Amino acid sequence: MIAGEGVRYPWSDFEEEQRRNFPNGAPDPLYDKYGELFGVTTHSSQTTGVYVADPRYYPESPLYDPVLASKVHLVHSEFDDPE
């Protein structure tokens, strides 16, 4: 596929946002183990976690907020648990 100068695609905004939020490339996804970010708290052993899209929770982002990130139980895989 070849496009002219300045052509925008449906995914162009997403790609620009990813470059702004993660200038060194997108990191491995984080998961909120207990659903605390979304107001649903579960401590079931059956929970797999909820994908976290907010760049403020990723240390690789210039928008990272360590205080905010420390308030939830984040894991790098929906099946991993560091406990």
C-alpha positions as CSV (number, residue, x, y, z in Angstrom):
1,M,0.0,0.0,0.0
2,I,1.4,3.4,-1.0
3,A,0.0,6.7,0.3
4,G,0.6,10.3,-0.5
5,E,2.1,12.9,1.8
6,G,0.0,13.7,4.8
7,V,-2.5,10.9,4.3
8,R,-4.3,9.8,7.5
9,Y,-5.5,6.4,8.3
10,P,-8.0,5.3,10.9
11,W,-5.2,4.0,13.1
12,S,-3.0,7.2,12.7
13,D,-4.2,8.8,15.9
14,F,-3.5,5.6,17.9
15,E,0.0,5.3,16.5
16,E,0.8,9.0,17.3
17,E,-0.5,8.5,20.8
18,Q,1.6,5.4,21.3
19,R,4.8,7.3,20.1
20,R,4.0,10.1,22.5
21,N,3.2,7.9,25.5
22,F,6.1,5.4,24.8
23,P,8.9,7.1,22.9
24,N,11.1,4.0,23.2
25,G,8.5,1.6,22.0
26,A,5.5,0.0,23.6
27,P,6.2,-2.0,26.7
28,D,4.8,-5.4,27.7
29,P,1.2,-4.9,28.7
30,L,0.3,-4.5,32.4
31,Y,-2.8,-6.1,34.0
32,D,-4.6,-4.9,37.1
33,K,-4.8,-8.2,39.0
34,Y,-7.8,-7.4,41.1
35,G,-9.7,-4.9,38.9
36,E,-9.1,-2.0,41.3
37,L,-8.7,0.6,38.6
38,F,-12.2,-0.1,37.3
39,G,-13.9,-0.1,40.6
40,V,-14.5,-3.8,40.7
41,T,-12.5,-5.5,43.4
42,T,-12.1,-9.2,43.4
43,H,-9.7,-11.4,45.3
44,S,-10.8,-14.6,43.6
45,S,-8.0,-17.0,42.5
46,Q,-9.9,-17.3,39.2
47,T,-9.4,-13.7,38.2
48,T,-6.9,-13.1,35.3
49,G,-6.7,-9.4,35.6
50,V,-7.8,-6.4,33.5
51,Y,-5.6,-4.9,30.8
52,V,-4.3,-1.4,31.8
53,A,-4.1,1.0,28.8
54,D,-3.4,4.2,30.9
55,P,0.3,5.3,30.3
56,R,0.5,6.7,33.8
57,Y,0.9,3.2,35.1
58,Y,3.9,2.3,32.9
59,P,7.4,3.1,34.1
60,E,8.5,3.3,30.4
61,S,6.2,6.3,29.8
62,P,7.2,9.9,30.4
63,L,3.7,10.3,31.9
64,Y,4.5,7.6,34.6
65,D,3.1,8.3,38.1
66,P,4.8,6.0,40.7
67,V,2.4,7.1,43.4
68,L,-0.6,6.3,41.3
69,A,0.8,3.0,40.1
70,S,1.7,1.9,43.7
71,K,-2.0,1.9,44.6
72,V,-2.9,-1.1,42.5
73,H,-1.7,-4.6,42.1
74,L,-0.1,-4.6,38.6
75,V,1.4,-7.7,36.9
76,H,3.0,-8.1,33.5
77,S,1.0,-11.1,32.4
78,E,-2.7,-11.7,33.1
79,F,-1.6,-15.1,34.4
80,D,1.5,-14.0,36.5
81,D,1.3,-13.2,40.1
82,P,4.5,-12.1,41.9
83,E,3.2,-13.3,45.3
